[in-house]
Amino acid sequence: MEYDVVIIGGGIAGLTASLYLARLKVDTLLISIDLGGQLNNAVKLHNYPGFDGEKGIELVRRIVELVQELGIEILIDEVILLEKVNGKFYVTTRSGEKFTSKVLILAMGKVPIRLAVPGEEKFRGRGVSYCILCDAPITIGRKVAMVSYGHRVLGYLEILRKYASEIYLVSPKPNAGLSREELEHIISQGIHVVDRAKIKKLEGRNRLESIILEREGLEIQLKVDMLFVELGYTTATDILRDFVKLNERGEVIIDKYCQTSVEGVFAAGDITDIPYKQAIVAAGQGAIAALSAYRYLKSRGMQTS
């Protein structure tokens, strides 16, 4: 399928860009492994206009709802190849989907850290998810596990509790990296905590059926319908190294219009060389990238939808 603009990345930069392009009636596809990115881990927002003390995931939820209301198409997938041929961009995802576009906006920020265990790739999208905000609604009546630690788990568990029938928090950290009060609170909600545990492999036939844990030298089989991997994020510009110009830190070099070294390719958010990695800065860059993309399309006489 062909679009005017393909946005790669569903963090605050990519979501903001999609909002602007939706208002401008530009045919847009957003591709991302998850929605919200690092903002989902913000326990409280104190420096984002209009938010004071609210969880980052709440801001993400509101933006995603608006994006969907405006009709932006969202694909939960991973882009593995980017090419420019005869002025058009070709995008290939891990699931084998292929798309073309007139403009690209790179907003990958950072990507979820993987478990790197046997069975993970086999069951990705078939029981293994890296996006609670995306997939929590399909866990109704299901037994699920989440591997994570620290304060990020609180917001995620709050969402899962609305849907899943039984929840296991699997964590490599003692007490899941939580304070005693936080730990007691989630246990009082009926959530099972398995701390100091490492996931060794994932098993099942066509879908995930169980996870194999190692805890204090013992192997434990935990039967679940879904596993959410929420271990934080890492940089993801490997697919860009032969595509756009990067600096010594692997960040995409842009100008004041968020234009990269490749004509028709714009970038926004934490993957760029901007010095301040803040949600409000990434959102601003997303807006600039979208407006620049729109101007680029118009300046070349391209008809937008």
C-alpha positions, 0 to 999 in steps of 0.5 A, a space after each residue: 500500500 502507498 501513503 503520503 507519509 509513513 511515521 516510524 515510531 509511536 512515542 510522543 514525537 510520532 504520535 504528535 506528528 500523526 495528529 498534525 498530519 491528520 488535521 492536515 488531511 495527509 494520508 498517514 500510516 504510523 508503524 511502531 512496536 508499541 505506543 507511548 514508548 518511554 513516556 509510559 514509564 513516567 510515574 508522574 509528569 510535572 513538566 508537561 503543560 496541562 499535566 501535573 502529577 499524572 502518569 505518563 501513560 495517561 497522557 499517551 492514552 489520551 493522545 492515542 484515543 485522539 489519533 484513532 478518532 482522527 482516523 490515523 492508521 496504526 500498525 503494531 510492527 517493527 520496521 526492519 528495512 528502509 529504501 529509497 528508489 526513484 524518489 519513493 520510500 519503501 518500508 518493510 516490517 518484520 511481519 513481511 508487510 511492505 509499504 511505499 510513501 512519498 515522505 518518511 518521519 523517523 521517530 523511533 526514539 528507543 525500542 523495547 528491550 527484548 528477553 533474548 530467550 528461546 521462543 520469544 520471536 516465535 510467539 511475538 504477536 502470538 502471546 508475547 507483547 511489548 505494549 500493554 497499552 495496545 494489547 491489554 484489552 485483549 486479555 479479558 478473562 485471560 491469565 497473563 504475566 508481565 516481566 518488569 521491575 521498578 516504578 514502571 510496573 505500577 501504571 502497567 498493572 493498573 491497566 492490566 487489572 481492568 481486563 485480565 482475570 489473573 496477573 503474575 508479575 515476574 521480576 529479576 529484582 528482589 521485591 520487584 524493585 518496589 518499596 515495601 508499601 508498593 509491593 504490599 499494595 499490588 499483592 493486596 490487589 490479588 497480583 502474584 509476584 515472583 521476584 528474583 526470577 529469570 525467564 529462560 524460555 517460552 513454550 507453546 504450540 501455535 501460541 504462547 502457553 507457558 513460560 519457564 522461569 529460574 528462581 534460586 536454582 529451581 525451574 518453574 513452569 508458569 502457564 499463561 495466555 500472554 506475556 508482556 515484556 516491559 524491561 525498558 528501552 534501548 536505542 534503535 538506529 541500526 537500520 538507519 546507518 546506511 540510510 541517513 547521516 548519524 552523529 558519533 552517538 548514533 543519533 540522526 542529524 537534523 536541521 531546524 526543520 527536522 530535515 535529515 541528510 536525505 531529501 523527504 526524510 524527517 526525524 523527531 524525538 530522542 533519535 535526533 541529535 537535539 540535546 534535550 531529551 524531554 517529552 515536551 521537546 519530542 512533541 514539539 519536534 513531532 509537530 515541526 516534522 509533520 509541518 515540514 513534511 506537509 510543506 515538502 509534499 506541497 512544494 513538489 506539487 504532490 497531491 495529498 489525500 
